[in-house]
Amino acid sequence: MKRVVLAGALAVISMMGAAHAADMQRPQAMPTKAAPMYMAPVYNWTGMYAGINAGYGWGSSNRTNAFGSTGSFDVDGGVVGGTLGYNWQAGQTVFGLEGDVAWSGIKGSSSAGICAVGSCETRNNWLGTVRGRIGYAFDRVMPFVTGGLAVGDIKATSALGLNESETKAGWTLGGGAEFALTGPWTAKAEYLYVDLGTNTLAGADTKFHTNIVRGGLNYRF
């Protein structure tokens, strides 16, 4: 009986050893490298662009002479025009120079004070700016601040029907954000404050300033 048990034990040990040897001889799978992730190229804002813009302006005017004043009265209206500019990118900072000119329908009238016998009107027919821009690029999104020269015409009409117009230089300051779309196209939204100062027109000193909110679509060359 002892011989049978011993023989059985030896047989089990032998089978275990053969199985272990087979595991030792089995080829091990070679480790594989993960496929590299695709990284889209970072957007570069450097270059020239041209585009169109449109929006809305609102602000105030007043007319003053030796006999009194109208006080401040509202002016508002639409604007639409064209844009030309150039950007230089250094790291994430983007420096730019931009110019635009637009037709303007910003106007308003008053029948107060020196205009009580009729109605006085202040109107802006066109408006242009030449501005520097500084932006910070988050790849395809670039917030920016901007400011510089503003030039436009101011037309004033007195209560007696006398009207005069003059081209006036002033200043503008604002900011916004530009977004890269598909291909060479970008879109922007911006705010500008424009002050064209004081003009002596139609027998009174006429002040004009406006706030403009507009959107634009640009093509980069």
Kinemage of the C-alpha trace (Angstrom):
@kinemage 1
@onewidth
@group {chain A} dominant
@subgroup {mainchain}
@vectorlist {calphas} color= white
{ca met a 1} P 0.000 0.000 0.000
{ca lys a 2} L 2.847 2.411 0.867
{ca arg a 3} L 4.399 1.703 -2.492
{ca val a 4} L 1.167 2.661 -4.288
{ca val a 5} L 0.875 5.973 -2.357
{ca leu a 6} L 4.522 6.806 -2.966
{ca ala a 7} L 4.197 6.047 -6.650
{ca gly a 8} L 1.116 8.290 -6.894
{ca ala a 9} L 2.867 11.154 -5.113
{ca leu a 10} L 5.876 10.879 -7.422
{ca ala a 11} L 3.555 10.934 -10.445
{ca val a 12} L 1.819 14.173 -9.238
{ca ile a 13} L 5.173 15.869 -8.554
{ca ser a 14} L 6.400 14.867 -12.010
{ca met a 15} L 3.297 16.326 -13.709
{ca met a 16} L 3.640 19.613 -11.789
{ca gly a 17} L 7.261 19.896 -12.819
{ca ala a 18} L 6.398 19.322 -16.474
{ca ala a 19} L 3.696 21.995 -16.366
{ca his a 20} L 6.082 24.506 -14.746
{ca ala a 21} L 8.705 23.759 -17.389
{ca ala a 22} L 6.149 24.371 -20.143
{ca asp a 23} L 5.279 27.762 -18.597
{ca met a 24} L 8.959 28.659 -18.462
{ca gln a 25} L 9.389 27.844 -22.179
{ca arg a 26} L 6.284 29.771 -23.338
{ca pro a 27} L 7.410 32.994 -25.133
{ca gln a 28} L 6.499 36.201 -23.336
{ca ala a 29} L 4.545 38.903 -25.186
{ca met a 30} L 6.683 41.926 -26.081
{ca pro a 31} L 5.469 45.206 -24.543
{ca thr a 32} L 3.934 47.589 -27.070
{ca lys a 33} L 4.141 51.380 -27.109
{ca ala a 34} L 0.933 53.427 -27.000
{ca ala a 35} L 0.171 55.283 -30.225
{ca pro a 36} L 1.259 58.936 -29.936
{ca met a 37} L -1.566 61.440 -29.430
{ca tyr a 38} L -2.217 63.854 -32.314
{ca met a 39} L -1.612 67.464 -31.322
{ca ala a 40} L -3.247 70.099 -33.513
{ca pro a 41} L -0.893 72.952 -34.459
{ca val a 42} L -1.233 76.121 -32.359
{ca tyr a 43} L -3.000 78.930 -34.234
{ca asn a 44} L -0.763 81.795 -35.345
{ca trp a 45} L -2.322 85.274 -35.629
{ca thr a 46} L 0.527 86.924 -37.568
{ca gly a 47} L -0.426 88.445 -40.914
{ca met a 48} L -2.595 90.908 -42.813
{ca tyr a 49} L -6.387 90.802 -42.847
{ca ala a 50} L -9.360 92.674 -44.289
{ca gly a 51} L -13.018 92.503 -43.429
{ca ile a 52} L -16.380 94.081 -42.802
{ca asn a 53} L -18.063 95.263 -39.609
{ca ala a 54} L -21.491 96.438 -38.516
{ca gly a 55} L -23.099 97.496 -35.266
{ca tyr a 56} L -24.921 100.146 -33.287
{ca gly a 57} L -23.862 103.399 -31.664
{ca trp a 58} L -25.428 105.467 -28.901
{ca gly a 59} L -24.248 108.491 -26.966
{ca ser a 60} L -24.973 112.162 -26.419
{ca ser a 61} L -24.517 115.649 -27.803
{ca asn a 62} L -25.205 119.167 -26.603
{ca arg a 63} L -25.219 122.640 -28.165
{ca thr a 64} L -24.133 125.756 -26.270
{ca asn a 65} L -23.805 129.452 -27.181
{ca ala a 66} L -23.998 132.841 -25.458
{ca phe a 67} L -27.779 132.506 -25.039
{ca gly a 68} L -27.748 129.148 -23.271
{ca ser a 69} L -27.619 125.433 -23.959
{ca thr a 70} L -29.767 122.533 -25.062
{ca gly a 71} L -28.328 120.387 -22.300
{ca ser a 72} L -27.325 116.834 -23.136
{ca phe a 73} L -29.549 114.938 -25.575
{ca asp a 74} L -29.363 111.397 -26.947
{ca val a 75} L -27.894 110.374 -30.294
{ca asp a 76} L -28.008 106.845 -31.731
{ca gly a 77} L -27.997 104.838 -34.968
{ca gly a 78} L -26.375 102.059 -36.971
{ca val a 79} L -22.853 101.810 -38.403
{ca val a 80} L -21.424 99.600 -41.179
{ca gly a 81} L -17.997 99.659 -42.792
{ca gly a 82} L -14.722 97.979 -43.736
{ca thr a 83} L -11.549 97.022 -41.835
{ca leu a 84} L -7.867 96.560 -42.748
{ca gly a 85} L -5.162 95.466 -40.312
{ca tyr a 86} L -1.993 93.527 -39.514
{ca asn a 87} L -0.978 91.387 -36.513
{ca trp a 88} L 2.430 90.381 -35.132
{ca gln a 89} L 2.492 87.491 -32.649
{ca ala a 90} L 5.310 87.007 -30.106
{ca gly a 91} L 4.645 84.023 -27.859
{ca gln a 92} L 1.037 84.425 -26.814
{ca thr a 93} L 1.080 88.233 -27.087
{ca val a 94} L -0.345 89.694 -30.293
{ca phe a 95} L 0.426 93.267 -31.379
{ca gly a 96} L -1.689 94.797 -34.119
{ca leu a 97} L -2.456 97.919 -36.109
{ca glu a 98} L -6.007 98.302 -37.439
{ca gly a 99} L -7.868 100.925 -39.436
{ca asp a 100} L -11.527 101.142 -40.409
{ca val a 101} L -14.007 103.524 -41.966
{ca ala a 102} L -17.780 103.268 -41.690
{ca trp a 103} L -20.999 104.890 -42.799
{ca ser a 104} L -22.774 106.175 -39.696
{ca gly a 105} L -26.400 106.944 -39.012
{ca ile a 106} L -25.829 108.163 -35.460
{ca lys a 107} L -27.983 111.261 -34.864
{ca gly a 108} L -30.281 112.945 -32.364
{ca ser a 109} L -32.254 116.152 -31.854
{ca ser a 110} L -33.437 118.468 -29.102
{ca ser a 111} L -36.054 121.207 -28.655
{ca ala a 112} L -34.746 122.344 -25.268
{ca gly a 113} L -33.017 125.596 -24.254
{ca ile a 114} L -31.615 127.530 -27.212
{ca cys a 115} L -33.507 125.208 -29.590
{ca ala a 116} L -36.939 125.782 -28.010
{ca val a 117} L -38.233 127.738 -31.037
{ca gly a 118} L -37.720 124.697 -33.265
{ca ser a 119} L -35.450 121.660 -33.207
{ca cys a 120} L -31.683 121.273 -33.319
{ca glu a 121} L -30.007 118.155 -34.674
{ca thr a 122} L -26.533 116.661 -34.387
{ca arg a 123} L -25.581 113.960 -36.878
{ca asn a 124} L -22.519 111.819 -37.619
{ca asn a 125} L -22.420 110.635 -41.273
{ca trp a 126} L -19.117 108.755 -41.327
{ca leu a 127} L -16.559 107.603 -38.814
{ca gly a 128} L -13.035 106.204 -39.142
{ca thr a 129} L -10.431 104.994 -36.656
{ca val a 130} L -6.738 104.094 -36.691
{ca arg a 131} L -5.910 102.031 -33.611
{ca gly a 132} L -3.249 99.931 -32.006
{ca arg a 133} L -4.302 96.558 -30.577
{ca ile a 134} L -2.733 94.345 -27.926
{ca gly a 135} L -4.152 90.860 -27.499
{ca tyr a 136} L -3.356 87.633 -25.678
{ca ala a 137} L -3.877 84.467 -27.710
{ca phe a 138} L -5.467 81.400 -26.164
{ca asp a 139} L -4.825 79.386 -29.348
{ca arg a 140} L -7.865 80.278 -31.520
{ca val a 141} L -9.368 82.876 -29.148
{ca met a 142} L -7.783 86.306 -28.634
{ca pro a 143} L -9.166 88.943 -26.236
{ca phe a 144} L -7.704 92.399 -26.873
{ca val a 145} L -7.665 96.055 -25.885
{ca thr a 146} L -7.482 98.813 -28.493
{ca gly a 147} L -7.187 102.573 -28.765
{ca gly a 148} L -6.059 105.428 -30.976
{ca leu a 149} L -7.264 108.116 -33.369
{ca ala a 150} L -10.891 108.655 -34.357
{ca val a 151} L -11.975 110.913 -37.243
{ca gly a 152} L -15.502 111.714 -38.377
{ca asp a 153} L -17.819 114.408 -39.568
{ca ile a 154} L -20.250 116.292 -37.343
{ca lys a 155} L -23.253 117.966 -38.945
{ca ala a 156} L -25.280 120.403 -36.819
{ca thr a 157} L -28.609 122.002 -37.661
{ca ser a 158} L -29.913 124.999 -35.676
{ca ala a 159} L -33.515 125.699 -34.687
{ca leu a 160} L -33.658 128.300 -37.486
{ca gly a 161} L -32.603 125.758 -40.145
{ca leu a 162} L -28.954 126.787 -40.432
{ca asn a 163} L -26.726 123.746 -40.874
{ca glu a 164} L -22.978 123.244 -41.019
{ca ser a 165} L -20.678 120.246 -41.014
{ca glu a 166} L -17.022 119.764 -40.163
{ca thr a 167} L -14.547 116.882 -40.077
{ca lys a 168} L -13.212 116.478 -36.574
{ca ala a 169} L -10.399 114.380 -35.070
{ca gly a 170} L -10.741 112.850 -31.619
{ca trp a 171} L -9.879 109.631 -29.818
{ca thr a 172} L -11.233 106.157 -29.219
{ca leu a 173} L -10.662 103.415 -26.650
{ca gly a 174} L -12.167 99.948 -26.259
{ca gly a 175} L -11.708 96.200 -26.325
{ca gly a 176} L -13.156 92.918 -27.474
{ca ala a 177} L -12.326 89.398 -28.596
{ca glu a 178} L -11.511 87.755 -31.920
{ca phe a 179} L -12.157 84.106 -32.767
{ca ala a 180} L -10.519 81.956 -35.459
{ca leu a 181} L -13.140 80.168 -37.553
{ca thr a 182} L -12.430 77.764 -40.398
{ca gly a 183} L -9.629 78.379 -42.895
{ca pro a 184} L -8.533 82.032 -43.133
{ca trp a 185} L -11.718 83.436 -41.549
{ca thr a 186} L -11.998 85.079 -38.139
{ca ala a 187} L -14.881 86.800 -36.353
{ca lys a 188} L -14.760 89.521 -33.714
{ca ala a 189} L -16.955 91.397 -31.289
{ca glu a 190} L -15.806 94.721 -29.863
{ca tyr a 191} L -16.788 97.864 -27.984
{ca leu a 192} L -15.418 101.349 -28.761
{ca tyr a 193} L -15.899 104.657 -26.975
{ca val a 194} L -15.463 107.578 -29.403
{ca asp a 195} L -15.104 111.252 -28.477
{ca leu a 196} L -14.924 113.799 -31.306
{ca gly a 197} L -14.697 116.770 -28.961
{ca thr a 198} L -16.334 120.173 -29.542
{ca asn a 199} L -17.083 121.887 -32.867
{ca thr a 200} L -18.457 125.394 -33.428
{ca leu a 201} L -21.252 124.760 -35.910
{ca ala a 202} L -24.476 126.548 -36.886
{ca gly a 203} L -24.044 129.214 -34.218
{ca ala a 204} L -23.224 126.957 -31.238
{ca asp a 205} L -20.477 124.822 -29.760
{ca thr a 206} L -21.483 121.233 -30.464
{ca lys a 207} L -20.153 118.256 -28.525
{ca phe a 208} L -20.406 114.645 -29.710
{ca his a 209} L -19.420 111.308 -28.203
{ca thr a 210} L -20.709 107.796 -28.751
{ca asn a 211} L -20.438 104.191 -27.624
{ca ile a 212} L -20.254 101.600 -30.412
{ca val a 213} L -20.845 97.858 -30.170
{ca arg a 214} L -20.161 95.965 -33.371
{ca gly a 215} L -19.281 92.598 -34.855
{ca gly a 216} L -16.927 91.877 -37.708
{ca leu a 217} L -15.836 89.159 -40.126
{ca asn a 218} L -12.217 89.158 -41.340
{ca tyr a 219} L -10.274 87.290 -44.040
{ca arg a 220} L -6.572 86.652 -43.306
{ca phe a 221} L -4.090 86.728 -46.189
